[in-house]
Amino acid sequence: LFATFLRAQLAREHPDELLRLHLAASAWYESVGRPVPAIDHAIEGGDHPHALSLLEQHAQRFLEQGRMRVLARWFATIPTEQLGRHPRMQAIYVWSVLFTQGASDGMTLLAQCGIEHHQDPAIRAHVNALQPLLLAMLDRYDEANEVGRAGLARLPTVAPFADTVLTNCMAHVTSVLGEKREAQRLLDAARKTQSSSVFNRMYTESTEGLLDIERGRFRQATARFRIAVDATTRASDYSHTGGNAWAGVLYASAMYEADDLDAVDRLLNVYLPL
């Protein structure tokens, strides 16, 4: 509250200083290795080229950590013509939009930004995973299966994160289509390639938890959903309410089946708004 008061005072008394101070703050945060406030202040200071330069350095790591909301917020504030000069950032923008605003918006953005026909191998790798994932999220499973199988034939690419997302996606698609053994095989493959991506760890555990429920293995499913939530929860947050909404809602459903309604209420209050 006091910080808000001070910022309001600054805006009233020294409005011409605001942009300069934001840029100074951005430079300081960058110098001490804190990219999130550095990017925030670069954007608030109007230096979008520098913000994009910082994003080029750090956005992939944020993506692998599953920090979709902060990525979507940043990219939404950068002018389209400037973002268009950074196709890899456009690809990450699509990832962040589909996991915060939904697959319809993600598919629209993918079509509008024009990266579907980009020849850069890294961009192609992202598109290779995005296309079947978007179709699957829209319940267009037959189309997702066709596009995804073609994508699997192109693995590995130069983007391990995208490759593992595709493998996880196809595990879900094949499970929905009744190919349970193939789904398990793909999940096992995804687990071997997820490396440092906590987002993909969440994705793999969530998908296998759904398979466990179908097999009647409720305890295993609950354990997997808990692991999935923990995977994207900050190490300093012991309440298990700071991770990915997808995993959080699945974990809440497991707690409902276990009749732990207090846990359900706590989890849904956090995750449904996300």
C-alpha positions as CSV (number, residue, x, y, z in Angstrom):
1,L,0.0,0.0,0.0
2,F,2.8,2.4,0.9
3,A,4.7,1.5,-2.3
4,T,1.5,2.4,-4.3
5,F,1.3,5.7,-2.5
6,L,4.9,6.6,-3.2
7,R,4.5,5.7,-6.9
8,A,1.4,7.9,-7.1
9,Q,3.3,10.8,-5.5
10,L,6.1,10.3,-8.0
11,A,3.7,10.4,-10.9
12,R,2.2,13.6,-9.6
13,E,5.4,15.5,-8.6
14,H,7.9,14.3,-11.3
15,P,5.9,12.9,-14.2
16,D,8.7,13.7,-16.7
17,E,11.1,11.5,-14.6
18,L,9.1,8.3,-14.8
19,L,10.4,6.8,-18.0
20,R,14.0,7.6,-17.1
21,L,13.6,6.0,-13.7
22,H,12.0,2.9,-15.1
23,L,15.0,2.5,-17.5
24,A,17.4,3.0,-14.7
25,A,15.6,0.4,-12.6
26,S,15.6,-2.0,-15.5
27,A,19.4,-1.6,-15.9
28,W,20.0,-2.1,-12.2
29,Y,17.8,-5.3,-12.1
30,E,19.6,-6.6,-15.2
31,S,23.0,-6.0,-13.5
32,V,22.1,-8.1,-10.5
33,G,20.6,-11.0,-12.5
34,R,16.9,-10.4,-12.0
35,P,15.3,-10.6,-15.4
36,V,11.6,-10.4,-14.5
37,P,11.7,-6.9,-12.9
38,A,14.3,-5.8,-15.5
39,I,11.8,-6.7,-18.3
40,D,8.9,-5.1,-16.4
41,H,10.7,-1.8,-16.0
42,A,12.0,-1.8,-19.6
43,I,8.4,-2.2,-20.9
44,E,7.1,0.5,-18.4
45,G,9.9,2.8,-19.6
46,G,8.9,2.4,-23.2
47,D,12.1,0.6,-24.3
48,H,10.5,-2.3,-26.1
49,P,13.6,-3.2,-28.2
50,H,15.6,-3.7,-24.9
51,A,12.7,-5.6,-23.4
52,L,12.8,-7.9,-26.5
53,S,16.5,-8.3,-26.2
54,L,16.1,-9.4,-22.6
55,L,13.2,-11.7,-23.6
56,E,15.5,-13.3,-26.3
57,Q,17.8,-14.2,-23.5
58,H,15.3,-15.5,-20.9
59,A,11.9,-16.3,-22.5
60,Q,12.8,-19.9,-23.4
61,R,13.7,-20.7,-19.7
62,F,10.4,-19.1,-18.5
63,L,8.6,-21.2,-21.1
64,E,10.2,-24.4,-19.8
65,Q,9.3,-23.4,-16.3
66,G,5.6,-23.0,-17.3
67,R,5.5,-19.2,-16.5
68,M,2.9,-18.6,-19.1
69,R,1.0,-15.8,-17.5
70,V,4.0,-13.5,-17.1
71,L,5.1,-14.3,-20.7
72,A,1.6,-13.5,-22.1
73,R,1.5,-10.2,-20.1
74,W,4.8,-9.1,-21.5
75,F,4.2,-10.0,-25.1
76,A,0.7,-8.4,-25.1
77,T,2.3,-5.0,-24.3
78,I,4.9,-5.0,-27.1
79,P,3.9,-3.4,-30.4
80,T,3.1,-6.0,-33.1
81,E,5.5,-4.5,-35.6
82,Q,8.4,-4.8,-33.2
83,L,7.5,-8.3,-32.1
84,G,7.3,-9.3,-35.7
85,R,11.1,-8.9,-36.0
86,H,11.6,-11.7,-33.5
87,P,9.9,-14.9,-34.8
88,R,11.2,-17.1,-32.0
89,M,9.5,-14.7,-29.5
90,Q,6.3,-14.9,-31.6
91,A,6.4,-18.7,-31.2
92,I,6.7,-18.4,-27.4
93,Y,3.9,-15.8,-27.4
94,V,1.6,-18.4,-29.0
95,W,2.6,-20.9,-26.3
96,S,1.7,-18.4,-23.6
97,V,-1.6,-17.4,-25.2
98,L,-2.9,-21.0,-25.7
99,F,-2.2,-21.8,-22.0
100,T,-3.6,-18.6,-20.6
101,Q,-6.4,-17.5,-23.0
102,G,-7.2,-20.8,-24.7
103,A,-6.7,-22.8,-27.9
104,S,-8.9,-20.6,-30.1
105,D,-6.9,-17.5,-29.4
106,G,-3.7,-19.4,-29.7
107,M,-4.7,-20.7,-33.2
108,T,-5.7,-17.2,-34.3
109,L,-2.4,-15.8,-33.2
110,L,-0.4,-18.6,-34.8
111,A,-2.2,-17.8,-38.2
112,Q,-1.8,-14.1,-37.8
113,C,1.9,-14.0,-36.9
114,G,2.9,-16.0,-40.0
115,I,5.5,-18.3,-38.3
116,E,3.8,-21.4,-39.7
117,H,5.8,-21.1,-42.9
118,H,9.1,-19.9,-41.4
119,Q,12.1,-21.8,-42.5
120,D,14.2,-21.5,-39.3
121,P,14.6,-25.0,-37.8
122,A,13.8,-23.7,-34.2
123,I,10.6,-22.0,-35.4
124,R,9.6,-25.1,-37.4
125,A,10.1,-27.2,-34.3
126,H,7.7,-25.0,-32.3
127,V,5.1,-25.1,-35.0
128,N,5.6,-28.9,-35.3
129,A,4.3,-29.2,-31.7
130,L,1.9,-26.3,-31.6
131,Q,-0.3,-27.4,-34.5
132,P,-1.4,-30.8,-33.2
133,L,-1.6,-29.4,-29.6
134,L,-4.0,-26.6,-30.6
135,L,-6.2,-29.1,-32.5
136,A,-6.3,-31.5,-29.5
137,M,-7.2,-28.7,-27.2
138,L,-10.1,-27.9,-29.5
139,D,-11.2,-31.6,-29.3
140,R,-10.4,-32.1,-32.9
141,Y,-8.6,-35.4,-32.1
142,D,-8.7,-37.1,-35.5
143,E,-7.0,-34.0,-37.1
144,A,-4.6,-33.7,-34.2
145,N,-3.7,-37.4,-34.6
146,E,-2.9,-37.0,-38.3
147,V,-0.8,-33.8,-37.9
148,G,0.8,-35.1,-34.7
149,R,2.0,-38.4,-36.2
150,A,3.6,-36.5,-39.0
151,G,5.2,-34.3,-36.4
152,L,6.5,-37.3,-34.5
153,A,8.2,-38.6,-37.6
154,R,10.3,-35.3,-37.7
155,L,11.7,-35.8,-34.2
156,P,14.2,-35.0,-32.8
157,T,14.3,-31.3,-33.7
158,V,16.5,-28.5,-32.4
159,A,14.0,-27.6,-29.7
160,P,13.7,-30.3,-27.0
161,F,11.0,-28.5,-25.2
162,A,8.7,-28.5,-28.2
163,D,9.6,-32.1,-29.0
164,T,8.5,-33.2,-25.5
165,V,5.3,-31.2,-25.6
166,L,4.5,-32.9,-28.9
167,T,5.2,-36.3,-27.4
168,N,3.0,-35.6,-24.4
169,C,0.3,-34.2,-26.6
170,M,0.3,-37.3,-28.7
171,A,0.1,-39.5,-25.6
172,H,-3.1,-37.8,-24.7
173,V,-4.5,-37.9,-28.3
174,T,-3.8,-41.6,-28.7
175,S,-5.3,-42.3,-25.2
176,V,-8.5,-40.5,-26.2
177,L,-8.6,-42.6,-29.4
178,G,-8.3,-45.8,-27.4
179,E,-4.6,-46.6,-28.1
180,K,-3.6,-47.0,-24.5
181,R,-0.3,-48.9,-25.1
182,E,0.8,-46.3,-27.6
183,A,-0.1,-43.6,-25.1
184,Q,2.0,-45.3,-22.4
185,R,4.9,-45.7,-24.8
186,L,4.8,-42.0,-25.7
187,L,4.6,-41.0,-22.0
188,D,7.7,-43.1,-21.3
189,A,9.5,-41.4,-24.2
190,A,8.5,-37.9,-22.9
191,R,9.7,-38.7,-19.4
192,K,13.2,-39.5,-20.9
193,T,13.4,-36.2,-22.9
194,Q,11.8,-33.7,-20.5
195,S,15.2,-32.6,-19.1
196,S,14.9,-29.5,-17.1
197,S,11.4,-28.5,-18.2
198,V,9.2,-28.4,-15.2
199,F,6.3,-27.7,-17.5
200,N,6.8,-30.9,-19.4
201,R,7.2,-32.8,-16.2
202,M,3.8,-31.5,-15.1
203,Y,2.3,-32.4,-18.5
204,T,3.7,-36.0,-18.4
205,E,2.5,-36.7,-14.9
206,S,-0.9,-35.1,-15.5
207,T,-1.5,-37.2,-18.6
208,E,-0.3,-40.4,-17.0
209,G,-2.5,-39.6,-14.0
210,L,-5.5,-39.5,-16.3
211,L,-4.5,-42.9,-17.7
212,D,-4.2,-44.2,-14.2
213,I,-7.8,-43.1,-13.4
214,E,-9.1,-44.9,-16.5
215,R,-7.3,-48.1,-15.3
216,G,-8.8,-47.7,-11.8
217,R,-5.5,-46.8,-10.1
218,F,-6.9,-43.9,-8.0
219,R,-4.0,-43.7,-5.5
220,Q,-1.4,-43.6,-8.3
221,A,-3.4,-41.0,-10.1
222,T,-3.6,-38.8,-7.0
223,A,0.1,-39.1,-6.4
224,R,0.9,-38.1,-10.0
225,F,-1.4,-35.1,-9.9
226,R,0.3,-34.0,-6.6
227,I,3.7,-34.4,-8.4
228,A,2.4,-32.4,-11.3
229,V,1.3,-29.6,-9.1
230,D,4.6,-29.6,-7.2
231,A,6.6,-29.6,-10.4
232,T,5.5,-26.0,-11.3
233,T,5.2,-24.7,-7.8
234,R,7.9,-22.4,-6.6
235,A,10.3,-24.0,-4.1
236,S,9.5,-21.3,-1.5
237,D,5.7,-22.0,-1.7
238,Y,4.7,-24.9,0.5
239,S,1.0,-24.5,0.0
240,H,1.0,-26.2,-3.4
241,T,-1.1,-23.4,-4.8
242,G,1.4,-21.6,-7.0
243,G,1.7,-24.0,-9.9
244,N,0.0,-24.7,-13.2
245,A,-3.8,-24.4,-13.3
246,W,-4.2,-27.6,-15.4
247,A,-2.4,-29.7,-12.8
248,G,-4.1,-27.9,-10.0
249,V,-7.6,-28.6,-11.2
250,L,-6.8,-32.3,-11.8
251,Y,-5.4,-32.5,-8.3
252,A,-8.6,-30.9,-7.0
253,S,-10.7,-33.5,-8.8
254,A,-8.7,-36.2,-7.1
255,M,-9.2,-34.6,-3.7
256,Y,-12.9,-34.5,-4.4
257,E,-13.0,-38.2,-5.1
258,A,-11.1,-38.7,-1.8
259,D,-13.8,-36.5,0.0
260,D,-11.3,-34.0,1.1
261,L,-13.6,-31.0,0.5
262,D,-11.5,-28.5,2.4
263,A,-8.6,-29.2,0.1
264,V,-10.9,-29.0,-3.0
265,D,-12.2,-25.6,-1.9
266,R,-8.7,-24.3,-1.3
267,L,-7.3,-25.5,-4.6
268,L,-10.2,-24.4,-6.7
269,N,-10.2,-20.9,-5.2
270,V,-6.6,-20.6,-6.4
271,Y,-6.7,-22.4,-9.7
272,L,-10.1,-21.7,-11.3
273,P,-9.5,-17.9,-11.7
274,L,-6.2,-18.8,-13.6
